[in-house]
Amino acid sequence: IGAAFWQTISGEHGLDSNGVYNGTSELQLERMSVYFNEASGNKYVPRAVLVDLEPGTMDAVRAGPFGQLFRPDNF
C-alpha cells in the first residue's frame, strides 16, 4: 500500500520514478514540501520511513518501479 501511495503522490506532484521534477504547474512545486524533501541535484525524496517485519517486502519495493525514489536509509 505504501509503495502505491508514493507512486500516486509522485505523479500528482510531477515527479518521475527517480524523483526528478517534470511537472508543468507552479502549484505542484508550491506544495512539494508536504510530502518530499529536496535533495541534491534537483531531486526530491519522500519524507517517509518504510517499515515491515518481512525483509522481502522491502526488497520488492526497492526493485519496483519507484524503488529509486527512496533514500537507502528510508528502509
Distance bins in CASP14 RR format, pairs under 12 A and 6 or more apart:
PFRMAT RR
TARGET T0000
AUTHOR 0000-0000-0000
RMODE 2
METHOD distances of the structure
MODEL  1
1 7 0 0 0 0 0 1 0 0 0 0 0
1 8 0 0 0 0 0 1 0 0 0 0 0
1 50 0 0 0 0 0 1 0 0 0 0 0
1 52 0 0 0 0 0 1 0 0 0 0 0
1 57 0 0 0 0 0 1 0 0 0 0 0
1 61 0 0 0 0 0 1 0 0 0 0 0
2 8 0 0 0 0 1 0 0 0 0 0 0
2 9 0 0 0 0 1 0 0 0 0 0 0
2 10 0 0 0 0 0 1 0 0 0 0 0
2 46 0 0 0 0 1 0 0 0 0 0 0
2 48 0 0 0 0 1 0 0 0 0 0 0
2 49 0 0 0 0 0 1 0 0 0 0 0
2 50 1 0 0 1 0 0 0 0 0 0 0
2 51 0 0 0 0 0 1 0 0 0 0 0
2 52 0 0 0 0 1 0 0 0 0 0 0
2 57 0 0 0 0 0 1 0 0 0 0 0
2 58 0 0 0 0 0 1 0 0 0 0 0
2 60 0 0 0 0 0 1 0 0 0 0 0
2 61 0 0 0 0 1 0 0 0 0 0 0
2 66 0 0 0 0 1 0 0 0 0 0 0
2 67 0 0 0 0 0 1 0 0 0 0 0
2 69 0 0 0 0 0 1 0 0 0 0 0
2 70 0 0 0 0 0 1 0 0 0 0 0
2 74 0 0 0 0 0 1 0 0 0 0 0
3 9 0 0 0 0 0 1 0 0 0 0 0
3 10 0 0 0 0 0 1 0 0 0 0 0
3 17 0 0 0 0 0 1 0 0 0 0 0
3 46 0 0 0 0 0 1 0 0 0 0 0
3 48 0 0 0 0 0 1 0 0 0 0 0
3 50 0 0 0 0 1 0 0 0 0 0 0
3 52 0 0 0 0 0 1 0 0 0 0 0
3 57 0 0 0 0 1 0 0 0 0 0 0
3 58 0 0 0 0 0 1 0 0 0 0 0
3 59 0 0 0 0 0 1 0 0 0 0 0
3 60 1 0 0 1 0 0 0 0 0 0 0
3 61 1 0 1 0 0 0 0 0 0 0 0
3 62 0 0 0 0 1 0 0 0 0 0 0
3 63 0 0 0 0 0 1 0 0 0 0 0
3 64 1 0 0 1 0 0 0 0 0 0 0
3 65 0 0 0 0 1 0 0 0 0 0 0
3 66 1 0 0 1 0 0 0 0 0 0 0
3 67 1 0 0 1 0 0 0 0 0 0 0
3 69 0 0 0 0 1 0 0 0 0 0 0
3 70 0 0 0 0 1 0 0 0 0 0 0
3 74 0 0 0 0 0 1 0 0 0 0 0
3 75 0 0 0 0 0 1 0 0 0 0 0
4 10 0 0 0 0 0 1 0 0 0 0 0
4 11 0 0 0 0 0 1 0 0 0 0 0
4 60 0 0 0 0 0 1 0 0 0 0 0
4 61 0 0 0 0 0 1 0 0 0 0 0
4 64 0 0 0 0 0 1 0 0 0 0 0
4 65 0 0 0 0 0 1 0 0 0 0 0
4 66 0 0 0 0 1 0 0 0 0 0 0
5 11 0 0 0 0 0 1 0 0 0 0 0
5 12 0 0 0 0 0 1 0 0 0 0 0
5 35 0 0 0 0 1 0 0 0 0 0 0
5 46 0 0 0 0 1 0 0 0 0 0 0
5 48 0 0 0 0 1 0 0 0 0 0 0
5 50 0 0 0 0 0 1 0 0 0 0 0
5 61 0 0 0 0 0 1 0 0 0 0 0
5 66 0 0 0 0 0 1 0 0 0 0 0
5 69 0 0 0 0 0 1 0 0 0 0 0
6 12 0 0 0 0 0 1 0 0 0 0 0
6 13 0 0 0 0 0 1 0 0 0 0 0
6 15 0 0 0 0 1 0 0 0 0 0 0
6 17 0 0 0 0 0 1 0 0 0 0 0
6 19 0 0 0 0 0 1 0 0 0 0 0
6 35 0 0 0 0 1 0 0 0 0 0 0
6 36 0 0 0 0 1 0 0 0 0 0 0
6 44 0 0 0 0 0 1 0 0 0 0 0
6 45 0 0 0 0 0 1 0 0 0 0 0
6 46 1 0 1 0 0 0 0 0 0 0 0
6 47 0 0 0 0 0 1 0 0 0 0 0
6 48 1 0 0 1 0 0 0 0 0 0 0
6 50 0 0 0 0 1 0 0 0 0 0 0
6 61 0 0 0 0 1 0 0 0 0 0 0
6 64 0 0 0 0 0 1 0 0 0 0 0
6 65 0 0 0 0 0 1 0 0 0 0 0
6 66 1 0 1 0 0 0 0 0 0 0 0
6 67 0 0 0 0 1 0 0 0 0 0 0
6 68 0 0 0 0 0 1 0 0 0 0 0
6 69 1 0 0 1 0 0 0 0 0 0 0
6 70 1 0 0 1 0 0 0 0 0 0 0
6 74 0 0 0 0 0 1 0 0 0 0 0
7 13 0 0 0 0 0 1 0 0 0 0 0
7 14 0 0 0 0 0 1 0 0 0 0 0
7 15 0 0 0 0 1 0 0 0 0 0 0
7 16 0 0 0 0 0 1 0 0 0 0 0
7 17 0 0 0 0 1 0 0 0 0 0 0
7 19 0 0 0 0 0 1 0 0 0 0 0
7 46 0 0 0 0 0 1 0 0 0 0 0
7 61 0 0 0 0 0 1 0 0 0 0 0
7 64 0 0 0 0 1 0 0 0 0 0 0
7 65 1 0 0 1 0 0 0 0 0 0 0
7 66 1 0 1 0 0 0 0 0 0 0 0
7 67 0 0 0 0 1 0 0 0 0 0 0
7 69 0 0 0 0 1 0 0 0 0 0 0
7 70 0 0 0 0 0 1 0 0 0 0 0
8 14 0 0 0 0 0 1 0 0 0 0 0
8 15 0 0 0 0 0 1 0 0 0 0 0
8 35 0 0 0 0 0 1 0 0 0 0 0
8 46 0 0 0 0 0 1 0 0 0 0 0
8 66 0 0 0 0 0 1 0 0 0 0 0
9 15 0 0 0 0 1 0 0 0 0 0 0
9 19 0 0 0 0 0 1 0 0 0 0 0
9 28 0 0 0 0 0 1 0 0 0 0 0
9 31 0 0 0 0 0 1 0 0 0 0 0
9 32 0 0 0 0 0 1 0 0 0 0 0
9 34 0 0 0 0 1 0 0 0 0 0 0
9 35 1 0 1 0 0 0 0 0 0 0 0
9 36 0 0 0 0 1 0 0 0 0 0 0
9 44 0 0 0 0 0 1 0 0 0 0 0
9 46 1 0 0 1 0 0 0 0 0 0 0
9 47 0 0 0 0 0 1 0 0 0 0 0
9 48 0 0 0 0 1 0 0 0 0 0 0
9 66 0 0 0 0 0 1 0 0 0 0 0
9 69 0 0 0 0 0 1 0 0 0 0 0
10 16 1 0 0 1 0 0 0 0 0 0 0
10 17 1 0 0 1 0 0 0 0 0 0 0
10 18 0 0 0 0 1 0 0 0 0 0 0
10 19 1 0 0 1 0 0 0 0 0 0 0
10 20 0 0 0 0 0 1 0 0 0 0 0
10 21 0 0 0 0 1 0 0 0 0 0 0
10 22 0 0 0 0 0 1 0 0 0 0 0
10 23 0 0 0 0 0 1 0 0 0 0 0
10 28 0 0 0 0 0 1 0 0 0 0 0
10 32 0 0 0 0 0 1 0 0 0 0 0
10 35 0 0 0 0 1 0 0 0 0 0 0
10 36 0 0 0 0 1 0 0 0 0 0 0
10 43 0 0 0 0 0 1 0 0 0 0 0
10 44 0 0 0 0 1 0 0 0 0 0 0
10 45 0 0 0 0 0 1 0 0 0 0 0
10 46 0 0 0 0 1 0 0 0 0 0 0
10 48 0 0 0 0 0 1 0 0 0 0 0
10 65 0 0 0 0 0 1 0 0 0 0 0
10 66 1 0 0 1 0 0 0 0 0 0 0
10 67 0 0 0 0 0 1 0 0 0 0 0
10 68 0 0 0 0 0 1 0 0 0 0 0
10 69 1 0 0 1 0 0 0 0 0 0 0
10 70 0 0 0 0 0 1 0 0 0 0 0
11 17 0 0 0 0 1 0 0 0 0 0 0
11 19 0 0 0 0 0 1 0 0 0 0 0
11 20 0 0 0 0 0 1 0 0 0 0 0
11 21 0 0 0 0 0 1 0 0 0 0 0
11 22 0 0 0 0 1 0 0 0 0 0 0
11 23 0 0 0 0 1 0 0 0 0 0 0
11 24 0 0 0 0 0 1 0 0 0 0 0
11 25 0 0 0 0 0 1 0 0 0 0 0
11 28 0 0 0 0 1 0 0 0 0 0 0
11 32 0 0 0 0 0 1 0 0 0 0 0
11 35 0 0 0 0 0 1 0 0 0 0 0
11 36 0 0 0 0 0 1 0 0 0 0 0
11 44 0 0 0 0 0 1 0 0 0 0 0
11 65 0 0 0 0 0 1 0 0 0 0 0
11 66 0 0 0 0 1 0 0 0 0 0 0
11 69 0 0 0 0 0 1 0 0 0 0 0
12 23 0 0 0 0 0 1 0 0 0 0 0
12 25 0 0 0 0 0 1 0 0 0 0 0
12 27 0 0 0 0 0 1 0 0 0 0 0
12 28 1 0 0 1 0 0 0 0 0 0 0
12 31 0 0 0 0 1 0 0 0 0 0 0
12 32 0 0 0 0 0 1 0 0 0 0 0
12 34 0 0 0 0 0 1 0 0 0 0 0
12 35 0 0 0 0 1 0 0 0 0 0 0
12 36 0 0 0 0 0 1 0 0 0 0 0
13 19 0 0 0 0 1 0 0 0 0 0 0
13 20 0 0 0 0 0 1 0 0 0 0 0
13 21 1 0 0 1 0 0 0 0 0 0 0
13 22 0 0 0 0 0 1 0 0 0 0 0
13 23 1 0 0 1 0 0 0 0 0 0 0
13 24 0 0 0 0 0 1 0 0 0 0 0
13 25 0 0 0 0 1 0 0 0 0 0 0
13 26 0 0 0 0 0 1 0 0 0 0 0
13 27 0 0 0 0 1 0 0 0 0 0 0
13 28 1 0 1 0 0 0 0 0 0 0 0
13 29 0 0 0 0 1 0 0 0 0 0 0
13 30 0 0 0 0 0 1 0 0 0 0 0
13 31 1 0 0 1 0 0 0 0 0 0 0
13 32 1 0 1 0 0 0 0 0 0 0 0
13 33 0 0 0 0 0 1 0 0 0 0 0
13 34 0 0 0 0 1 0 0 0 0 0 0
13 35 1 0 0 1 0 0 0 0 0 0 0
13 36 1 0 0 1 0 0 0 0 0 0 0
13 38 0 0 0 0 0 1 0 0 0 0 0
13 44 1 0 0 1 0 0 0 0 0 0 0
13 46 0 0 0 0 0 1 0 0 0 0 0
13 69 0 0 0 0 0 1 0 0 0 0 0
14 20 0 0 0 0 1 0 0 0 0 0 0
14 21 1 0 0 1 0 0 0 0 0 0 0
14 22 1 0 1 0 0 0 0 0 0 0 0
14 23 1 1 0 0 0 0 0 0 0 0 0
14 24 0 0 0 0 1 0 0 0 0 0 0
14 25 0 0 0 0 1 0 0 0 0 0 0
14 26 0 0 0 0 0 1 0 0 0 0 0
14 27 0 0 0 0 0 1 0 0 0 0 0
14 28 1 0 1 0 0 0 0 0 0 0 0
14 29 0 0 0 0 1 0 0 0 0 0 0
14 31 0 0 0 0 0 1 0 0 0 0 0
14 32 0 0 0 0 1 0 0 0 0 0 0
14 35 0 0 0 0 0 1 0 0 0 0 0
14 36 0 0 0 0 0 1 0 0 0 0 0
14 44 0 0 0 0 1 0 0 0 0 0 0
15 21 1 0 1 0 0 0 0 0 0 0 0
15 22 1 0 0 1 0 0 0 0 0 0 0
15 23 1 0 0 1 0 0 0 0 0 0 0
15 28 0 0 0 0 1 0 0 0 0 0 0
15 29 0 0 0 0 0 1 0 0 0 0 0
15 32 0 0 0 0 1 0 0 0 0 0 0
15 35 0 0 0 0 1 0 0 0 0 0 0
15 36 1 0 0 1 0 0 0 0 0 0 0
15 38 0 0 0 0 0 1 0 0 0 0 0
15 39 0 0 0 0 0 1 0 0 0 0 0
15 42 0 0 0 0 0 1 0 0 0 0 0
15 43 0 0 0 0 1 0 0 0 0 0 0
15 44 1 0 1 0 0 0 0 0 0 0 0
15 45 0 0 0 0 1 0 0 0 0 0 0
15 46 0 0 0 0 1 0 0 0 0 0 0
15 66 0 0 0 0 1 0 0 0 0 0 0
15 68 0 0 0 0 0 1 0 0 0 0 0
15 69 1 0 0 1 0 0 0 0 0 0 0
16 22 1 0 1 0 0 0 0 0 0 0 0
16 23 0 0 0 0 1 0 0 0 0 0 0
16 42 0 0 0 0 0 1 0 0 0 0 0
16 43 0 0 0 0 1 0 0 0 0 0 0
16 44 0 0 0 0 0 1 0 0 0 0 0
16 65 0 0 0 0 0 1 0 0 0 0 0
16 66 0 0 0 0 1 0 0 0 0 0 0
16 67 0 0 0 0 0 1 0 0 0 0 0
16 68 0 0 0 0 1 0 0 0 0 0 0
16 69 0 0 0 0 1 0 0 0 0 0 0
17 43 0 0 0 0 0 1 0 0 0 0 0
17 44 0 0 0 0 0 1 0 0 0 0 0
17 64 0 0 0 0 1 0 0 0 0 0 0
17 65 1 0 1 0 0 0 0 0 0 0 0
17 66 1 0 1 0 0 0 0 0 0 0 0
17 67 1 0 0 1 0 0 0 0 0 0 0
17 68 1 0 0 1 0 0 0 0 0 0 0
17 69 1 0 0 1 0 0 0 0 0 0 0
17 70 0 0 0 0 0 1 0 0 0 0 0
18 39 0 0 0 0 0 1 0 0 0 0 0
18 41 0 0 0 0 0 1 0 0 0 0 0
18 42 0 0 0 0 0 1 0 0 0 0 0
18 43 1 0 0 1 0 0 0 0 0 0 0
18 44 0 0 0 0 1 0 0 0 0 0 0
18 45 0 0 0 0 0 1 0 0 0 0 0
18 65 0 0 0 0 0 1 0 0 0 0 0
18 66 0 0 0 0 1 0 0 0 0 0 0
18 67 0 0 0 0 1 0 0 0 0 0 0
18 68 1 0 1 0 0 0 0 0 0 0 0
18 69 1 0 0 1 0 0 0 0 0 0 0
18 70 0 0 0 0 0 1 0 0 0 0 0
19 32 0 0 0 0 0 1 0 0 0 0 0
19 35 0 0 0 0 0 1 0 0 0 0 0
19 36 1 0 0 1 0 0 0 0 0 0 0
19 37 0 0 0 0 0 1 0 0 0 0 0
19 38 0 0 0 0 0 1 0 0 0 0 0
19 39 0 0 0 0 1 0 0 0 0 0 0
19 40 0 0 0 0 0 1 0 0 0 0 0
19 41 0 0 0 0 0 1 0 0 0 0 0
19 42 0 0 0 0 1 0 0 0 0 0 0
19 43 1 0 1 0 0 0 0 0 0 0 0
19 44 1 0 1 0 0 0 0 0 0 0 0
19 45 1 0 0 1 0 0 0 0 0 0 0
19 46 0 0 0 0 1 0 0 0 0 0 0
19 65 0 0 0 0 0 1 0 0 0 0 0
19 66 0 0 0 0 1 0 0 0 0 0 0
19 67 0 0 0 0 0 1 0 0 0 0 0
19 68 1 0 0 1 0 0 0 0 0 0 0
19 69 1 0 1 0 0 0 0 0 0 0 0
19 70 0 0 0 0 1 0 0 0 0 0 0
19 71 0 0 0 0 0 1 0 0 0 0 0
20 36 0 0 0 0 0 1 0 0 0 0 0
20 38 0 0 0 0 0 1 0 0 0 0 0
20 39 0 0 0 0 0 1 0 0 0 0 0
20 40 0 0 0 0 0 1 0 0 0 0 0
20 41 0 0 0 0 1 0 0 0 0 0 0
20 42 1 0 0 1 0 0 0 0 0 0 0
20 43 1 0 1 0 0 0 0 0 0 0 0
20 44 1 0 0 1 0 0 0 0 0 0 0
20 45 0 0 0 0 0 1 0 0 0 0 0
20 68 0 0 0 0 0 1 0 0 0 0 0
20 69 0 0 0 0 1 0 0 0 0 0 0
21 28 1 0 0 1 0 0 0 0 0 0 0
21 29 1 0 0 1 0 0 0 0 0 0 0
21 32 1 0 0 1 0 0 0 0 0 0 0
21 36 0 0 0 0 1 0 0 0 0 0 0
21 38 0 0 0 0 1 0 0 0 0 0 0
21 39 0 0 0 0 0 1 0 0 0 0 0
21 41 0 0 0 0 0 1 0 0 0 0 0
21 42 1 0 0 1 0 0 0 0 0 0 0
21 43 0 0 0 0 1 0 0 0 0 0 0
21 44 1 0 0 1 0 0 0 0 0 0 0
22 28 0 0 0 0 1 0 0 0 0 0 0
22 29 0 0 0 0 0 1 0 0 0 0 0
22 42 0 0 0 0 0 1 0 0 0 0 0
22 43 0 0 0 0 0 1 0 0 0 0 0
22 44 0 0 0 0 0 1 0 0 0 0 0
23 29 0 0 0 0 1 0 0 0 0 0 0
23 32 0 0 0 0 0 1 0 0 0 0 0
23 44 0 0 0 0 0 1 0 0 0 0 0
25 31 0 0 0 0 1 0 0 0 0 0 0
25 32 0 0 0 0 0 1 0 0 0 0 0
26 32 0 0 0 0 0 1 0 0 0 0 0
27 34 0 0 0 0 0 1 0 0 0 0 0
28 34 0 0 0 0 0 1 0 0 0 0 0
28 35 0 0 0 0 0 1 0 0 0 0 0
28 36 0 0 0 0 0 1 0 0 0 0 0
28 44 0 0 0 0 0 1 0 0 0 0 0
29 36 0 0 0 0 0 1 0 0 0 0 0
29 38 0 0 0 0 1 0 0 0 0 0 0
29 42 0 0 0 0 0 1 0 0 0 0 0
29 44 0 0 0 0 1 0 0 0 0 0 0
31 44 0 0 0 0 0 1 0 0 0 0 0
32 38 1 0 0 1 0 0 0 0 0 0 0
32 39 0 0 0 0 0 1 0 0 0 0 0
32 42 0 0 0 0 0 1 0 0 0 0 0
32 43 0 0 0 0 0 1 0 0 0 0 0
32 44 1 0 0 1 0 0 0 0 0 0 0
32 45 0 0 0 0 0 1 0 0 0 0 0
32 46 0 0 0 0 0 1 0 0 0 0 0
32 47 0 0 0 0 0 1 0 0 0 0 0
33 44 0 0 0 0 1 0 0 0 0 0 0
33 45 0 0 0 0 0 1 0 0 0 0 0
33 46 0 0 0 0 0 1 0 0 0 0 0
33 47 0 0 0 0 1 0 0 0 0 0 0
34 44 0 0 0 0 0 1 0 0 0 0 0
34 46 0 0 0 0 0 1 0 0 0 0 0
34 47 0 0 0 0 1 0 0 0 0 0 0
35 44 0 0 0 0 1 0 0 0 0 0 0
35 45 0 0 0 0 0 1 0 0 0 0 0
35 46 1 0 0 1 0 0 0 0 0 0 0
35 47 1 0 0 1 0 0 0 0 0 0 0
35 48 0 0 0 0 1 0 0 0 0 0 0
35 69 0 0 0 0 0 1 0 0 0 0 0
36 42 0 0 0 0 0 1 0 0 0 0 0
36 43 0 0 0 0 1 0 0 0 0 0 0
36 44 1 0 1 0 0 0 0 0 0 0 0
36 45 1 0 0 1 0 0 0 0 0 0 0
36 46 1 0 1 0 0 0 0 0 0 0 0
36 47 1 0 0 1 0 0 0 0 0 0 0
36 48 0 0 0 0 1 0 0 0 0 0 0
36 69 0 0 0 0 1 0 0 0 0 0 0
36 70 0 0 0 0 0 1 0 0 0 0 0
36 71 0 0 0 0 0 1 0 0 0 0 0
36 74 0 0 0 0 0 1 0 0 0 0 0
37 43 0 0 0 0 1 0 0 0 0 0 0
37 44 1 0 0 1 0 0 0 0 0 0 0
37 45 1 0 1 0 0 0 0 0 0 0 0
37 46 1 0 0 1 0 0 0 0 0 0 0
37 47 1 0 1 0 0 0 0 0 0 0 0
37 48 0 0 0 0 1 0 0 0 0 0 0
37 69 0 0 0 0 0 1 0 0 0 0 0
37 70 0 0 0 0 0 1 0 0 0 0 0
37 71 0 0 0 0 1 0 0 0 0 0 0
37 74 0 0 0 0 0 1 0 0 0 0 0
38 44 1 0 1 0 0 0 0 0 0 0 0
38 45 0 0 0 0 1 0 0 0 0 0 0
38 46 0 0 0 0 0 1 0 0 0 0 0
38 47 0 0 0 0 0 1 0 0 0 0 0
39 45 1 0 1 0 0 0 0 0 0 0 0
39 46 0 0 0 0 0 1 0 0 0 0 0
39 47 0 0 0 0 0 1 0 0 0 0 0
39 68 0 0 0 0 0 1 0 0 0 0 0
39 69 0 0 0 0 0 1 0 0 0 0 0
39 70 0 0 0 0 0 1 0 0 0 0 0
39 71 1 0 0 1 0 0 0 0 0 0 0
39 73 0 0 0 0 0 1 0 0 0 0 0
39 74 0 0 0 0 0 1 0 0 0 0 0
40 71 0 0 0 0 0 1 0 0 0 0 0
43 68 0 0 0 0 1 0 0 0 0 0 0
43 69 0 0 0 0 1 0 0 0 0 0 0
43 70 0 0 0 0 0 1 0 0 0 0 0
43 71 0 0 0 0 0 1 0 0 0 0 0
44 68 0 0 0 0 0 1 0 0 0 0 0
44 69 0 0 0 0 1 0 0 0 0 0 0
44 70 0 0 0 0 0 1 0 0 0 0 0
44 71 0 0 0 0 0 1 0 0 0 0 0
45 66 0 0 0 0 0 1 0 0 0 0 0
45 67 0 0 0 0 0 1 0 0 0 0 0
45 68 0 0 0 0 1 0 0 0 0 0 0
45 69 1 0 0 1 0 0 0 0 0 0 0
45 70 1 0 0 1 0 0 0 0 0 0 0
45 71 1 0 1 0 0 0 0 0 0 0 0
45 72 0 0 0 0 0 1 0 0 0 0 0
45 73 0 0 0 0 0 1 0 0 0 0 0
45 74 1 0 0 1 0 0 0 0 0 0 0
46 61 0 0 0 0 0 1 0 0 0 0 0
46 66 0 0 0 0 1 0 0 0 0 0 0
46 67 0 0 0 0 0 1 0 0 0 0 0
46 68 0 0 0 0 0 1 0 0 0 0 0
46 69 1 0 0 1 0 0 0 0 0 0 0
46 70 1 0 0 1 0 0 0 0 0 0 0
46 71 0 0 0 0 1 0 0 0 0 0 0
46 73 0 0 0 0 0 1 0 0 0 0 0
46 74 1 0 0 1 0 0 0 0 0 0 0
46 75 0 0 0 0 0 1 0 0 0 0 0
47 69 0 0 0 0 0 1 0 0 0 0 0
47 70 0 0 0 0 0 1 0 0 0 0 0
47 71 0 0 0 0 0 1 0 0 0 0 0
47 74 0 0 0 0 1 0 0 0 0 0 0
48 61 0 0 0 0 0 1 0 0 0 0 0
48 66 0 0 0 0 0 1 0 0 0 0 0
48 67 0 0 0 0 0 1 0 0 0 0 0
48 69 0 0 0 0 1 0 0 0 0 0 0
48 70 1 0 0 1 0 0 0 0 0 0 0
48 71 0 0 0 0 1 0 0 0 0 0 0
48 73 0 0 0 0 0 1 0 0 0 0 0
48 74 1 0 1 0 0 0 0 0 0 0 0
48 75 0 0 0 0 1 0 0 0 0 0 0
49 58 0 0 0 0 0 1 0 0 0 0 0
49 70 0 0 0 0 1 0 0 0 0 0 0
49 71 0 0 0 0 0 1 0 0 0 0 0
49 73 0 0 0 0 1 0 0 0 0 0 0
49 74 1 0 0 1 0 0 0 0 0 0 0
49 75 0 0 0 0 1 0 0 0 0 0 0
50 56 0 0 0 0 0 1 0 0 0 0 0
50 57 0 0 0 0 1 0 0 0 0 0 0
50 58 1 0 0 1 0 0 0 0 0 0 0
50 59 0 0 0 0 0 1 0 0 0 0 0
50 60 0 0 0 0 0 1 0 0 0 0 0
50 61 1 0 0 1 0 0 0 0 0 0 0
50 62 0 0 0 0 1 0 0 0 0 0 0
50 66 0 0 0 0 0 1 0 0 0 0 0
50 67 0 0 0 0 0 1 0 0 0 0 0
50 69 0 0 0 0 0 1 0 0 0 0 0
50 70 1 0 0 1 0 0 0 0 0 0 0
50 71 0 0 0 0 0 1 0 0 0 0 0
50 72 0 0 0 0 0 1 0 0 0 0 0
50 73 0 0 0 0 0 1 0 0 0 0 0
50 74 1 0 1 0 0 0 0 0 0 0 0
50 75 1 0 1 0 0 0 0 0 0 0 0
51 57 0 0 0 0 1 0 0 0 0 0 0
51 58 0 0 0 0 1 0 0 0 0 0 0
51 61 0 0 0 0 0 1 0 0 0 0 0
51 74 0 0 0 0 1 0 0 0 0 0 0
51 75 0 0 0 0 1 0 0 0 0 0 0
52 58 1 0 1 0 0 0 0 0 0 0 0
52 59 0 0 0 0 0 1 0 0 0 0 0
52 60 0 0 0 0 1 0 0 0 0 0 0
52 61 0 0 0 0 1 0 0 0 0 0 0
52 62 0 0 0 0 0 1 0 0 0 0 0
52 75 0 0 0 0 1 0 0 0 0 0 0
54 60 0 0 0 0 1 0 0 0 0 0 0
54 61 0 0 0 0 0 1 0 0 0 0 0
55 61 0 0 0 0 0 1 0 0 0 0 0
55 62 0 0 0 0 0 1 0 0 0 0 0
55 75 0 0 0 0 1 0 0 0 0 0 0
56 62 0 0 0 0 1 0 0 0 0 0 0
56 63 0 0 0 0 1 0 0 0 0 0 0
56 75 0 0 0 0 0 1 0 0 0 0 0
57 63 0 0 0 0 0 1 0 0 0 0 0
57 64 0 0 0 0 0 1 0 0 0 0 0
57 75 0 0 0 0 1 0 0 0 0 0 0
58 64 0 0 0 0 0 1 0 0 0 0 0
58 67 0 0 0 0 0 1 0 0 0 0 0
58 70 0 0 0 0 1 0 0 0 0 0 0
58 72 0 0 0 0 0 1 0 0 0 0 0
58 74 0 0 0 0 1 0 0 0 0 0 0
58 75 1 0 1 0 0 0 0 0 0 0 0
59 67 0 0 0 0 0 1 0 0 0 0 0
59 75 0 0 0 0 1 0 0 0 0 0 0
60 66 0 0 0 0 0 1 0 0 0 0 0
60 67 0 0 0 0 1 0 0 0 0 0 0
60 75 0 0 0 0 0 1 0 0 0 0 0
61 67 1 0 1 0 0 0 0 0 0 0 0
61 68 0 0 0 0 0 1 0 0 0 0 0
61 69 0 0 0 0 1 0 0 0 0 0 0
61 70 1 0 0 1 0 0 0 0 0 0 0
61 72 0 0 0 0 0 1 0 0 0 0 0
61 74 0 0 0 0 1 0 0 0 0 0 0
61 75 1 0 0 1 0 0 0 0 0 0 0
62 68 0 0 0 0 1 0 0 0 0 0 0
62 69 0 0 0 0 0 1 0 0 0 0 0
62 70 1 0 0 1 0 0 0 0 0 0 0
62 71 0 0 0 0 0 1 0 0 0 0 0
62 72 0 0 0 0 1 0 0 0 0 0 0
62 74 0 0 0 0 0 1 0 0 0 0 0
62 75 1 0 0 1 0 0 0 0 0 0 0
63 70 0 0 0 0 0 1 0 0 0 0 0
64 70 0 0 0 0 0 1 0 0 0 0 0
66 74 0 0 0 0 0 1 0 0 0 0 0
67 74 0 0 0 0 1 0 0 0 0 0 0
67 75 0 0 0 0 1 0 0 0 0 0 0
68 74 0 0 0 0 0 1 0 0 0 0 0
69 75 0 0 0 0 0 1 0 0 0 0 0
END
